[in-house]
Amino acid sequence: MPIADAELIAAVAAQRAAISDTVAFVHAHPELAHEEHLCAAHLAGRLGEAGLRVEQDVAGLGTAFRAALAGERAGRRVGIAALYDAVAAVREDGSVEAVHSCGHGLIAGAVVGAALALAPLCEQLAGELVIVGCPADKIHAPGTIERGGGKWLAAAAGVWDDYDAVLYAHPEFIDTVWQASMWMRRDTFAVAPPVAITAPRYITVQATQIQYSQQVFLNFKGLSWPHVPVATLVPSNPIPVPRPRFGPE
């Protein structure tokens, strides 16, 4: 039988201390992209202690992990993405500092709390719940720029294959649920020039996507809180590269 809502809510409430402790640990140990050794170990350790089957160094990423909770009956496979990297805040003197200003501590706490709440109820579950720890979520961090984002690298390695659904929660200014898939993707394309390119040539094309970021310092009575919103604009339809852009034959 399905788990009753009241029982599930009570199970989550019982993990209040674990959730708070996880949030506090992540916030106390800000680590930049691909350097999240302490936070990854802390989350994986908590999940392992709760009985989940933990796998470290997933996809060849030293700070990625996977933790699985199997139900008693056959069923669907659901994944939850956990984040724990910090924002690379650029100070006025040009130095880079790891700070938590994007809610990743809350994400880590929520994901751990959900898994710990379901662990004692696994005999009532069908299918499998898999927590995937994803490093390097912040695309402007030095490590992400050098190696790539954790979600994309994991996807390229097949980590996200064979799931019926993947959940990703992020603190925002509004409360909403996107029912349409927001599945991660990286588009690549090749251009076949209409003329032979025998020497380097610059061509002007319309951007197929625009990525922008801005850093805002919120000051509250002496506390400077850096926040870096990042967004990518992608056209809904492909943009062809017209022949004249390649210059004369």
DACOR-V994006 format. One record per backbone hydrogen bond with DSSP energy under -1.0 kcal/mol. CO is the residue of the C=O (numbers start at 1). NH is the residue of the N-H. E is the energy in kcal/mol with one decimal. If there is no record, write none. Layout:
co;nh;e
CO;NH;E
CO;NH;E
//
This chain:
co;nh;e
4;8;-2.1
5;9;-2.8
6;10;-2.1
7;11;-1.9
8;12;-2.0
9;13;-2.5
10;14;-1.7
12;15;-1.6
13;16;-1.5
15;19;-2.6
16;20;-2.5
17;21;-2.6
18;22;-2.1
19;23;-2.4
20;24;-2.5
21;25;-2.4
22;26;-2.4
23;27;-2.4
24;28;-1.9
31;86;-2.8
32;35;-2.2
35;37;-1.7
36;40;-2.4
37;41;-2.0
38;42;-2.2
39;43;-2.6
40;44;-2.6
41;45;-2.3
42;46;-2.2
43;47;-2.3
44;48;-2.5
45;49;-2.4
46;50;-1.1
47;52;-2.1
48;51;-1.6
53;68;-2.3
55;66;-2.4
57;60;-1.4
58;61;-2.1
61;64;-1.7
64;58;-1.0
65;133;-2.7
66;55;-3.2
67;131;-3.3
68;53;-2.6
69;129;-2.7
73;127;-3.1
76;128;-2.2
77;164;-2.6
77;165;-1.2
78;130;-2.6
79;167;-3.2
80;132;-2.7
82;134;-2.9
87;89;-1.2
87;99;-2.3
89;97;-2.9
91;94;-2.2
95;91;-3.1
97;89;-2.8
99;87;-3.2
103;107;-2.0
104;108;-2.5
105;109;-2.3
106;110;-2.5
107;111;-2.6
108;112;-2.5
109;113;-2.6
110;114;-2.3
111;115;-2.3
112;116;-2.8
113;117;-2.0
114;118;-1.7
115;119;-1.9
118;121;-1.2
119;122;-1.5
121;124;-2.2
122;72;-1.1
122;125;-1.4
125;72;-1.5
125;73;-1.3
127;71;-3.2
128;78;-2.7
129;69;-3.2
130;80;-2.4
131;67;-2.6
132;82;-2.7
133;65;-1.1
136;150;-1.7
138;141;-1.4
141;145;-2.5
142;146;-2.0
143;147;-2.7
144;148;-2.0
149;153;-2.6
150;154;-2.3
151;155;-2.5
152;156;-2.8
153;157;-1.3
154;159;-2.5
155;158;-1.6
158;161;-1.5
165;79;-2.5
167;81;-2.3
210;233;-3.3
212;231;-2.2
216;227;-2.5
218;225;-2.9
220;223;-1.7
223;220;-2.6
225;218;-2.4
227;216;-3.0
229;214;-1.6
231;212;-2.3
233;210;-2.4
242;245;-1.4
243;246;-2.1
244;247;-1.7
//
